Amino acid sequence: MALLVAIALFLAQAINFTLVLRDRANFRLAQATRPVATRIVDALEREQAGRTLSPDRGRVRRVAANPIPSDLPRHPEVSSELREQLSELGLRVGRIDTGLQPAPLHPDERDLRLGRDGQSLLIAVEQPGRGWLSVVAPWPGGGGYIFWRLFAQTLILYIVMLAAVLWIARRISRPLRALASAAHDFDPSVSPTPIVEHGPSDVRAVTAAFNGLRLRVTAMLDEKDRMLGAIGHDLRTPLAALRVRIESVEDEQDRARMVDTIAEMNRTLDDILSLARLGRPSEPVTEVDLAALVDAVVEDFRDLGADVNFEEAERLRIRLRPSLIRRAIRNLIENAIKYADGAEVTLRPGPELIVISVADRGPGIPAERLADVFAPFTRLETSRNRDTGGIGLGLALARAIVEEAGGQIALSNRDGGGLCAEITLPRGR
């Protein structure tokens, strides 16, 4: 803002400076030519009345040849303006020559009257067939003092205007920066602290609106958590009742299918509730050994007879929510087992990032669909069989968990077939 004002002031002063200099040049030209034109016309009128013009005295002198030395600097703009002045007065002349005579080293009073700097302009006007008319006119000084006056005005204007603009900009930007920082750092899991309202009235109004919005968002999220808790309780109660009642089913095969269906419904409910509550996790961030956490997840699958390999890694301390990260890793391993009957898990620590890799030798995913599978309820397997395709929440939940931890998750097809899922976590979190 201050820069734009400074540029605008500079352009305005540049235009003003140009106009002043042009007016000064026009005034200087008129000051040098109008009195000369009047004197020449008056002298010629007196000459017609019988008064002879002397070649060596008088303001207007008649000489036989051009009296101006060739080494003096010329001013053709004076010649052109004087010609127009004489033409307006009804006098037609031939050539008009000018020469700027420098100031003498020891100027007398007359020299000082001729010009501010002691300079004088020699003007010679040719009358064809009658010789030349010679006039000495004062030549006004240069516009140096005007430049410095404008420079001083510009400097004062800059100091006054920019000081005011910087003060106003600071008064506006400080509360806006606080508002932007609060919006950027907004954490739904933390009770909001109102931002102090200060600054201009419009900025205070925006701050008050943001404080109210943050309170409403927090209240809505609290209500959502209460609703999800009630939904989970209301759904698990009939599922538990069904689990008890199926024990009376005599057919063992039917009873086993019912048990599996109820277990799958419970897992689906857990996934949906976890995904919905992820924005406000109840689990605190703690420091854990990530290598031990990954190894524990792998051992759980090994206990179930799954073919999961894990390359032992050194102890690696990191701050995160262990239950959520464990669930994200478990979802990736479950997908690998489901589609490839096995998984290869590695942990690669770096100076700033940590990479957890879960690879398999399954069918992989078409390259154009790698990003689609992270959308909730997206399945590449279209049979709707939950044993082969699930419900499409595993990868969506894993990505949400990893991004909440400040990391990223990515899928890529392996050379030779198979899929590789990589979780990248910041080491300093």
MIZA-728932 format. One line per 5 residues: number of its first residue (from 1); their letters; for each residue x, y, z of C-alpha. Coordinates in nm, 2 decimals. Layout:
NUM = A = X Y Z; ...
//
This chain:
1 = MALLV = 0.00 0.00 0.00; 0.27 0.24 0.10; 0.46 0.15 -0.22; 0.16 0.23 -0.44; 0.11 0.57 -0.27
6 = AIALF = 0.48 0.65 -0.32; 0.46 0.56 -0.69; 0.14 0.77 -0.72; 0.30 1.07 -0.55; 0.61 1.03 -0.77
11 = LAQAI = 0.40 1.03 -1.09; 0.20 1.33 -0.97; 0.51 1.53 -0.89; 0.67 1.43 -1.22; 0.37 1.56 -1.41
16 = NFTLV = 0.37 1.87 -1.19; 0.74 1.92 -1.25; 0.70 1.89 -1.63; 0.41 2.14 -1.63; 0.60 2.39 -1.42
21 = LRDRA = 0.91 2.37 -1.64; 0.71 2.41 -1.95; 0.53 2.71 -1.81; 0.86 2.85 -1.70; 1.01 2.80 -2.05
26 = NFRLA = 0.71 2.97 -2.21; 0.73 3.26 -1.96; 1.10 3.29 -2.03; 1.05 3.30 -2.40; 0.77 3.56 -2.38
31 = QATRP = 0.98 3.77 -2.14; 1.26 3.78 -2.40; 1.06 3.84 -2.71; 0.75 4.05 -2.64; 0.94 4.36 -2.52
36 = VATRI = 1.18 4.33 -2.82; 0.90 4.31 -3.07; 0.74 4.62 -2.92; 1.06 4.81 -2.92; 1.14 4.72 -3.28
41 = VDALE = 0.79 4.83 -3.40; 0.82 5.16 -3.20; 1.16 5.22 -3.34; 1.05 5.17 -3.70; 0.75 5.40 -3.64
46 = REQAG = 0.99 5.67 -3.51; 1.22 5.61 -3.81; 0.93 5.67 -4.04; 0.85 5.99 -3.86; 1.20 6.11 -3.95
51 = RTLSP = 1.41 6.00 -3.65; 1.72 5.81 -3.76; 1.83 5.49 -3.59; 2.19 5.51 -3.47; 2.43 5.21 -3.52
56 = DRGRV = 2.61 5.27 -3.19; 2.35 5.38 -2.94; 1.99 5.33 -2.84; 1.79 5.03 -2.76; 1.73 4.95 -3.12
61 = RRVAA = 2.02 5.01 -3.35; 2.05 4.98 -3.73; 2.36 4.81 -3.87; 2.47 4.71 -4.21; 2.55 4.34 -4.13
66 = NPIPS = 2.46 4.07 -3.87; 2.64 4.19 -3.56; 2.62 3.87 -3.36; 2.95 3.67 -3.34; 2.93 3.32 -3.48
71 = DLPRH = 3.07 3.16 -3.17; 2.78 3.26 -2.94; 2.52 2.99 -2.86; 2.20 3.03 -3.06; 1.84 3.01 -2.94
76 = PEVSS = 1.62 2.92 -3.25; 1.31 2.91 -3.03; 1.35 3.28 -2.96; 1.38 3.35 -3.33; 1.07 3.16 -3.41
81 = ELREQ = 0.87 3.32 -3.13; 0.99 3.67 -3.22; 0.89 3.62 -3.58; 0.54 3.53 -3.47; 0.53 3.84 -3.24
86 = LSELG = 0.64 4.07 -3.52; 0.40 3.91 -3.77; 0.11 3.97 -3.53; 0.22 4.34 -3.51; 0.21 4.35 -3.89
91 = LRVGR = 0.58 4.35 -3.96; 0.74 4.12 -4.21; 1.12 4.06 -4.17; 1.39 3.84 -4.31; 1.63 3.63 -4.11
96 = IDTGL = 1.63 3.66 -3.73; 1.95 3.56 -3.54; 2.02 3.53 -3.17; 2.33 3.49 -2.96; 2.35 3.44 -2.58
101 = QPAPL = 2.62 3.67 -2.44; 2.78 3.54 -2.12; 2.80 3.74 -1.81; 3.10 3.96 -1.77; 3.36 3.88 -1.50
106 = HPDER = 3.29 4.21 -1.32; 2.93 4.30 -1.39; 2.81 4.66 -1.34; 2.47 4.77 -1.24; 2.35 4.78 -1.59
111 = DLRLG = 2.46 4.42 -1.65; 2.26 4.31 -1.34; 1.95 4.48 -1.48; 1.98 4.29 -1.80; 1.95 3.95 -1.65
116 = RDGQS = 1.94 3.77 -1.32; 2.27 3.61 -1.39; 2.42 3.90 -1.59; 2.35 3.72 -1.92; 2.20 3.91 -2.22
121 = LLIAV = 2.06 3.79 -2.55; 2.17 3.96 -2.86; 1.90 3.97 -3.13; 1.95 4.07 -3.49; 1.65 4.12 -3.73
126 = EQPGR = 1.71 4.15 -4.10; 1.51 4.39 -4.31; 1.59 4.30 -4.67; 1.74 4.59 -4.85; 1.77 4.80 -4.54
131 = GWLSV = 2.03 4.61 -4.33; 1.98 4.47 -3.98; 1.81 4.58 -3.65; 2.01 4.50 -3.34; 1.86 4.47 -2.99
136 = VAPWP = 2.00 4.36 -2.66; 1.74 4.19 -2.43; 1.77 4.05 -2.08; 1.79 3.67 -2.06; 1.62 3.53 -1.75
141 = GGGGY = 1.82 3.28 -1.54; 1.78 2.90 -1.56; 1.52 2.70 -1.37; 1.76 2.55 -1.12; 1.60 2.71 -0.82
146 = IFWRL = 1.26 2.59 -0.95; 1.40 2.23 -0.95; 1.52 2.25 -0.60; 1.20 2.41 -0.48; 1.00 2.13 -0.64
151 = FAQTL = 1.24 1.88 -0.49; 1.19 2.03 -0.15; 0.81 2.02 -0.19; 0.82 1.66 -0.30; 1.03 1.56 -0.01
156 = ILYIV = 0.80 1.73 0.24; 0.50 1.57 0.07; 0.66 1.23 0.08; 0.74 1.26 0.45; 0.40 1.38 0.55
161 = MLAAV = 0.19 1.15 0.32; 0.40 0.84 0.36; 0.41 0.88 0.74; 0.04 0.90 0.75; -0.01 0.61 0.50
166 = LWIAR = 0.24 0.39 0.69; 0.06 0.46 1.02; -0.28 0.38 0.87; -0.15 0.07 0.70; 0.01 -0.05 1.02
171 = RISRP = -0.31 0.01 1.21; -0.50 -0.20 0.96; -0.24 -0.47 0.89; -0.16 -0.56 1.25; -0.52 -0.68 1.34
176 = LRALA = -0.55 -0.84 0.99; -0.23 -1.04 1.05; -0.36 -1.15 1.38; -0.69 -1.25 1.22; -0.51 -1.44 0.94
181 = SAAHD = -0.29 -1.62 1.19; -0.59 -1.72 1.40; -0.77 -1.85 1.09; -0.46 -2.05 0.98; -0.40 -2.20 1.32
186 = FDPSV = -0.77 -2.28 1.40; -0.79 -2.62 1.56; -1.14 -2.76 1.62; -1.01 -2.97 1.90; -0.90 -2.67 2.11
191 = SPTPI = -1.14 -2.44 2.28; -1.13 -2.11 2.08; -0.99 -1.80 2.24; -1.15 -1.47 2.11; -0.93 -1.24 1.92
196 = VEHGP = -0.90 -0.89 2.07; -1.09 -0.65 1.85; -0.88 -0.34 1.76; -0.81 -0.13 1.46; -1.05 0.06 1.23
201 = SDVRA = -1.42 -0.01 1.26; -1.43 -0.23 0.95; -1.15 -0.45 1.08; -1.31 -0.47 1.42; -1.63 -0.58 1.25
206 = VTAAF = -1.44 -0.85 1.06; -1.27 -0.97 1.38; -1.60 -0.99 1.56; -1.76 -1.18 1.28; -1.47 -1.43 1.28
211 = NGLRL = -1.49 -1.48 1.66; -1.86 -1.55 1.62; -1.80 -1.79 1.33; -1.54 -1.98 1.52; -1.78 -2.03 1.81
216 = RVTAM = -2.05 -2.15 1.58; -1.82 -2.39 1.41; -1.70 -2.53 1.74; -2.06 -2.56 1.86; -2.16 -2.75 1.54
221 = LDEKD = -1.86 -2.99 1.58; -1.96 -3.05 1.94; -2.31 -3.13 1.84; -2.18 -3.36 1.56; -1.97 -3.55 1.81
226 = RMLGA = -2.27 -3.60 2.04; -2.48 -3.71 1.75; -2.21 -3.96 1.63; -2.18 -4.10 1.98; -2.56 -4.15 2.00
231 = IGHDL = -2.56 -4.31 1.65; -2.28 -4.55 1.75; -2.46 -4.64 2.07; -2.80 -4.69 1.90; -2.65 -4.90 1.62
236 = RTPLA = -2.43 -5.12 1.84; -2.71 -5.20 2.08; -2.93 -5.39 1.82; -2.62 -5.55 1.67; -2.52 -5.68 2.01
241 = ALRVR = -2.88 -5.81 2.05; -2.86 -5.98 1.72; -2.53 -6.14 1.81; -2.69 -6.29 2.12; -3.00 -6.42 1.93
246 = IESVE = -2.80 -6.59 1.65; -2.67 -6.83 1.91; -3.00 -7.00 1.90; -2.97 -7.07 1.53; -2.93 -7.45 1.49
251 = DEQDR = -2.76 -7.44 1.15; -2.39 -7.39 1.22; -2.31 -7.26 0.88; -2.59 -7.01 0.88; -2.48 -6.90 1.24
256 = ARMVD = -2.12 -6.85 1.12; -2.23 -6.63 0.83; -2.45 -6.42 1.06; -2.16 -6.37 1.30; -1.94 -6.26 1.02
261 = TIAEM = -2.20 -6.02 0.89; -2.25 -5.86 1.23; -1.87 -5.84 1.27; -1.84 -5.67 0.93; -2.12 -5.43 1.02
266 = NRTLD = -1.93 -5.34 1.35; -1.61 -5.28 1.15; -1.79 -5.06 0.90; -1.95 -4.86 1.18; -1.62 -4.81 1.34
271 = DILSL = -1.46 -4.69 1.01; -1.75 -4.45 0.94; -1.74 -4.30 1.30; -1.36 -4.28 1.29; -1.36 -4.10 0.96
276 = ARLGR = -1.63 -3.86 1.08; -1.46 -3.78 1.41; -1.11 -3.75 1.27; -1.12 -3.37 1.27; -1.14 -3.37 1.65
281 = PSEPV = -0.96 -3.68 1.77; -0.98 -3.76 2.14; -0.65 -3.93 2.15; -0.36 -3.69 2.26; -0.03 -3.66 2.08
286 = TEVDL = 0.23 -3.86 2.26; 0.59 -3.96 2.19; 0.62 -4.32 2.08; 0.87 -4.56 1.92; 0.75 -4.57 1.56
291 = AALVD = 0.96 -4.88 1.48; 0.80 -5.07 1.77; 0.46 -4.95 1.67; 0.49 -5.08 1.32; 0.64 -5.41 1.44
296 = AVVED = 0.34 -5.46 1.68; 0.10 -5.41 1.39; 0.29 -5.66 1.18; 0.30 -5.92 1.47; -0.08 -5.89 1.50
301 = FRDLG = -0.12 -6.00 1.14; 0.15 -6.28 1.18; -0.05 -6.41 1.48; -0.35 -6.45 1.24; -0.13 -6.65 1.00
306 = ADVNF = -0.08 -6.37 0.74; 0.23 -6.35 0.53; 0.37 -6.01 0.64; 0.74 -5.93 0.64; 0.90 -5.64 0.82
311 = EEAER = 1.26 -5.53 0.80; 1.37 -5.45 1.16; 1.45 -5.08 1.21; 1.63 -4.88 1.48; 1.44 -4.72 1.76
316 = LRIRL = 1.27 -4.41 1.62; 1.11 -4.16 1.86; 0.83 -3.94 1.71; 0.53 -3.75 1.84; 0.19 -3.86 1.70
321 = RPSLI = -0.14 -4.02 1.79; -0.04 -4.39 1.81; -0.38 -4.55 1.78; -0.47 -4.36 1.47; -0.13 -4.42 1.30
326 = RRAIR = -0.16 -4.79 1.39; -0.50 -4.80 1.23; -0.37 -4.64 0.91; -0.09 -4.89 0.88; -0.32 -5.18 0.95
331 = NLIEN = -0.56 -5.06 0.68; -0.28 -5.06 0.42; -0.16 -5.41 0.53; -0.51 -5.54 0.52; -0.55 -5.42 0.16
336 = AIKYA = -0.22 -5.59 0.06; -0.32 -5.92 0.22; -0.67 -5.90 0.06; -0.54 -5.85 -0.29; -0.20 -6.02 -0.28
341 = DGAEV = -0.21 -6.26 0.02; 0.10 -6.09 0.17; 0.28 -5.76 0.24; 0.63 -5.63 0.27; 0.66 -5.35 0.53
346 = TLRPG = 0.97 -5.13 0.56; 1.06 -4.82 0.77; 1.30 -4.57 0.62; 1.41 -4.28 0.85; 1.55 -3.96 0.70
351 = PELIV = 1.69 -3.64 0.85; 1.35 -3.46 0.81; 1.10 -3.73 0.69; 1.01 -4.08 0.78; 0.87 -4.32 0.52
356 = ISVAD = 0.66 -4.63 0.60; 0.62 -4.85 0.30; 0.37 -5.13 0.25; 0.43 -5.32 -0.07; 0.27 -5.63 -0.23
361 = RGPGI = 0.27 -5.83 -0.55; -0.10 -5.81 -0.63; -0.27 -5.69 -0.95; -0.19 -5.32 -0.87; -0.42 -5.03 -0.97
366 = PAERL = -0.45 -4.86 -1.31; -0.24 -4.55 -1.31; -0.53 -4.32 -1.39; -0.72 -4.46 -1.09; -0.45 -4.42 -0.82
371 = ADVFA = -0.59 -4.09 -0.69; -0.96 -4.21 -0.71; -0.92 -4.49 -0.46; -0.87 -4.24 -0.17; -1.23 -4.11 -0.21
376 = PFTRL = -1.47 -4.26 0.05; -1.68 -4.55 -0.06; -1.48 -4.59 -0.39; -1.42 -4.95 -0.50; -1.23 -5.07 -0.80
381 = ETSRN = -1.38 -5.42 -0.75; -1.75 -5.39 -0.87; -1.89 -5.72 -0.75; -1.99 -5.55 -0.42; -1.85 -5.86 -0.24
386 = RDTGG = -1.71 -5.73 0.09; -1.46 -6.02 0.11; -1.29 -5.89 -0.21; -1.36 -5.52 -0.22; -1.46 -5.40 0.13
391 = IGLGL = -1.68 -5.08 0.15; -1.42 -4.84 0.02; -1.33 -4.66 0.35; -0.99 -4.81 0.43; -0.77 -4.59 0.21
396 = ALARA = -0.99 -4.28 0.28; -0.95 -4.33 0.65; -0.57 -4.39 0.62; -0.52 -4.08 0.42; -0.73 -3.87 0.66
401 = IVEEA = -0.52 -4.00 0.96; -0.19 -3.94 0.79; -0.28 -3.58 0.67; -0.40 -3.50 1.02; -0.06 -3.60 1.15
406 = GGQIA = 0.10 -3.36 0.90; 0.21 -3.63 0.65; 0.12 -3.76 0.31; 0.02 -4.10 0.17; 0.08 -4.20 -0.19
411 = LSNRD = 0.02 -4.51 -0.40; 0.24 -4.63 -0.69; 0.26 -4.95 -0.91; 0.57 -5.16 -0.86; 0.80 -5.28 -1.14
416 = GGGLC = 0.71 -5.64 -1.21; 0.36 -5.60 -1.07; 0.21 -5.51 -0.74; 0.13 -5.19 -0.55; 0.34 -4.98 -0.30
421 = AEITL = 0.17 -4.76 -0.05; 0.40 -4.51 0.13; 0.32 -4.30 0.44; 0.55 -4.00 0.47; 0.56 -3.83 0.82
426 = PRGR = 0.75 -3.52 0.93; 1.02 -3.62 1.18; 1.00 -3.31 1.39; 0.63 -3.33 1.47
//
